[in-house]
């Protein structure tokens, strides 16, 4: 592996981040200038815009026949978003969870995760299945837009200003915003191609499979916009945005990113056996774990954030041990499966039971 490969990878990653930022800024300002509700902008363009790098990388990978990176990027990003981003954000300050996330968005995230498993269970995500997933993001976006119409105008303005720290622009900057969108798209296309080429070269040079690279380095790299958004939101006290951004991005990754990759891949996406054996199940388990953690107190506490980070470290260690045939892998796996995972499940079950019991006693106590 030469220095040019690393430069290609790093520059590609930088272009992805810059391109996503330009695209989100330009599109949101343009939409506000022509009268689209800023709340719709926040729920769609902003949340989905942070997943633009995943869309670019997986689409380019699908067209180039690098199915492992296309799929690993989506699955790895969803795992990274919950375990690392929410974990790190919650360590900074406990995160507030909106009731809508528990009632609607997290169940949707779990549902589309299950649907993705059903589609790839035969080892291939074909074009019809990709189209079905992509149709789901259209329906979800329309639903969000309809829901946003019920918001008051003051709330709409507050949402925009909270996301961008500024008031919606007038129509005078339309050309500038179109330019930002164009430059953002160009940067995404070029950056994604360089990142994928660099990742494939690195994987071949160090003898690690493309799937492992996709699940770790590429997934973490393309999730940097979500990292910045959620951690900055938690630092600024906008703790509900930190959680909503992650859940919305995960839904977008499964429906739009994976759907588009399956749709445009000439022969569909071939799914690696390792994904079906482990990674897709980890992604689903992480999605399901959000429900009891979010439900208890409608917040993510620091200890729960630390738990998320611990599991991400353990998952990454497993991937490295497995890829390098490390002799410590059997012992590590047994500790995880026989001790840590059961202990976590038991702890969450007890916490949920206590929360339900406390909520049932609340009306009586108030009386």
Residue pairs with C-beta under 8 A, 6 or more apart in sequence:
1 201
1 202
1 205
1 206
5 198
5 201
5 202
5 205
6 198
6 202
8 194
8 197
8 198
8 201
9 194
9 195
9 198
9 199
9 201
9 202
10 198
11 191
11 194
12 190
12 191
12 192
12 193
12 194
12 195
12 196
12 197
12 198
13 191
13 195
13 221
13 224
14 191
15 187
15 188
15 190
15 191
15 194
16 52
16 53
16 56
16 57
16 187
16 188
16 191
16 192
16 195
16 221
16 222
16 224
17 53
17 224
17 225
18 184
18 187
18 191
19 52
19 53
19 56
19 183
19 184
19 185
19 186
19 187
19 188
19 189
19 191
20 49
20 50
20 52
20 53
20 184
20 188
20 225
21 184
21 225
22 180
22 181
22 183
22 184
22 187
23 49
23 52
23 180
23 181
23 184
23 185
23 188
24 45
24 46
24 49
24 50
24 52
24 184
25 164
25 177
25 180
25 184
26 176
26 177
26 178
26 179
26 180
26 181
26 184
27 41
27 45
27 49
27 177
27 181
28 38
28 41
28 45
28 46
28 49
28 160
28 163
28 164
29 168
29 169
29 173
29 177
29 180
30 174
30 177
30 178
30 181
31 40
31 41
31 45
32 38
32 41
32 160
32 168
32 169
33 168
33 169
33 170
33 171
33 173
33 174
33 177
34 171
34 174
37 145
37 148
37 149
37 151
37 156
38 156
38 157
38 159
38 160
38 163
38 168
39 148
39 151
39 155
39 156
39 159
39 160
40 144
40 145
40 148
41 160
41 163
42 159
42 160
42 162
42 163
43 144
43 148
43 248
44 141
44 144
44 145
46 163
46 245
47 244
47 245
47 248
47 249
47 252
48 141
48 248
48 249
48 252
48 256
49 225
50 225
50 226
50 229
50 245
50 249
51 77
51 225
51 226
51 249
51 252
51 253
51 256
51 257
52 184
52 188
52 225
53 188
53 191
53 192
53 221
53 222
53 223
53 224
53 225
54 73
54 74
54 77
54 222
54 223
54 253
54 257
55 256
55 257
55 260
56 188
56 189
56 191
56 192
57 69
57 70
57 73
57 192
57 195
57 196
57 218
57 222
58 69
58 70
58 71
58 73
58 74
58 257
58 258
58 260
58 261
59 70
59 192
59 257
59 260
59 261
59 264
60 189
60 192
60 193
60 196
61 67
61 69
61 70
61 73
61 196
61 214
61 261
62 70
62 260
62 261
62 262
62 264
62 265
62 269
63 264
63 265
63 266
64 196
66 196
66 200
66 210
67 265
67 269
67 270
67 271
67 272
68 209
68 210
68 211
68 214
68 272
69 196
69 199
69 200
69 210
69 211
69 213
69 214
69 218
70 214
70 261
70 265
70 269
71 120
71 125
71 211
71 214
71 258
71 261
71 269
71 271
71 272
71 275
72 210
72 211
72 212
72 213
72 214
72 215
72 218
72 219
72 272
72 275
72 279
73 214
73 215
73 218
73 219
73 222
73 257
74 253
74 254
74 257
74 258
74 261
75 215
75 219
75 275
75 279
75 280
75 283
76 214
76 215
76 216
76 218
76 219
76 220
76 279
77 219
77 222
77 223
77 249
77 250
77 253
78 113
78 250
78 253
78 254
78 283
78 286
78 287
79 215
79 219
79 279
79 282
79 283
79 286
79 312
79 315
80 219
80 220
80 223
80 312
81 223
81 226
81 246
81 249
81 250
81 253
82 246
82 250
82 286
82 287
82 289
82 290
82 308
83 286
83 308
83 309
83 311
83 312
83 315
84 220
84 223
84 227
84 308
84 309
84 312
85 223
85 226
85 227
85 230
85 231
85 246
86 95
86 230
86 242
86 243
86 246
86 300
86 305
86 308
87 305
87 306
87 307
87 308
87 309
87 312
88 227
88 231
88 305
88 309
89 95
89 230
89 231
89 233
89 234
89 239
89 242
89 243
89 300
89 305
90 234
90 300
90 301
90 302
90 304
90 305
90 306
90 308
91 302
91 305
91 306
91 309
92 231
92 234
92 235
93 234
93 235
93 237
93 239
94 239
94 299
94 300
94 301
94 302
94 305
95 234
95 239
95 240
95 242
95 243
95 299
95 300
95 305
96 239
96 240
96 243
96 298
96 299
97 240
97 243
97 294
97 298
97 299
97 300
98 240
98 243
98 244
98 298
99 298
101 243
101 244
101 247
101 294
102 291
102 294
102 295
102 298
105 244
105 247
105 248
105 251
106 247
106 287
106 290
106 291
106 294
107 291
108 140
108 251
109 247
109 250
109 251
109 254
109 287
109 290
110 284
110 287
110 288
110 290
110 291
112 133
112 136
112 251
112 254
112 255
113 254
113 283
113 284
113 287
114 284
115 133
115 136
115 254
116 133
116 254
116 258
116 280
117 280
117 284
119 125
119 129
119 132
119 133
119 262
120 269
120 271
120 275
120 276
120 280
121 276
123 270
123 271
123 273
123 276
124 268
124 269
124 270
124 271
125 258
125 261
125 262
125 265
125 268
125 269
125 271
126 262
126 268
127 262
127 263
127 265
127 268
129 262
129 268
130 258
130 259
130 260
130 261
130 262
130 263
130 264
130 265
130 268
130 269
131 259
131 262
131 263
132 259
133 254
133 255
133 256
133 258
133 259
133 262
134 255
134 256
134 259
134 260
134 263
135 259
136 255
136 259
137 251
137 252
137 255
137 256
137 259
140 251
140 255
148 156
151 159
157 167
157 168
160 167
160 168
161 167
162 238
162 241
163 241
169 177
195 218
195 221
195 222
196 218
199 210
199 213
199 214
199 217
199 218
200 210
200 213
202 208
202 213
202 217
203 209
203 210
203 212
203 213
208 323
208 324
209 272
209 274
209 323
211 272
211 274
211 275
212 319
212 320
212 323
215 279
215 319
216 316
216 319
223 249
226 245
226 246
226 249
229 241
229 242
229 245
230 241
230 242
230 243
230 245
230 246
231 242
233 239
233 241
233 242
233 245
234 242
243 294
243 300
247 290
250 287
261 269
262 268
262 269
274 322
278 318
282 315
286 311
289 348
292 348
292 349
292 351
292 352
293 300
293 304
293 348
294 300
295 352
295 355
296 351
296 352
296 354
296 355
297 355
307 344
311 344
314 336
314 340
317 332
318 329
318 332
318 333
318 336
320 326
321 328
321 329
321 332
322 329
